[in-house]
Amino acid sequence: MLVLTRRLGERIKIGDDVSVVVLEIKGGQVRLGIEASSAVPVHREEIWKKIKQQREEEDGGAARADAPPVLHGACLAGER
């Protein structure tokens, strides 16, 4: 695991297509902005787990490792 320290307004680049910026630090929470093309799925971990579980149920327990998880139905606010 790579561990980085960033200050408010500083960015982290992931490859050429993903950028993460620290937007706000308040108490014990950090607000991040993530810039990525629509081809790159970006989810909070708890949402990703629900998507993965849904896919496994639909595939009969054989989730495809090569395909990113996709949420069917309504997305939660703040998710894209």
Summary of the structure (lengths in Angstrom):
residues: 80
radius of gyration: 15.2
end to end distance: 25.6
largest distance: 44.4
contacts: 134
relative contact order: 0.13
helix: 18%
strand: 25%
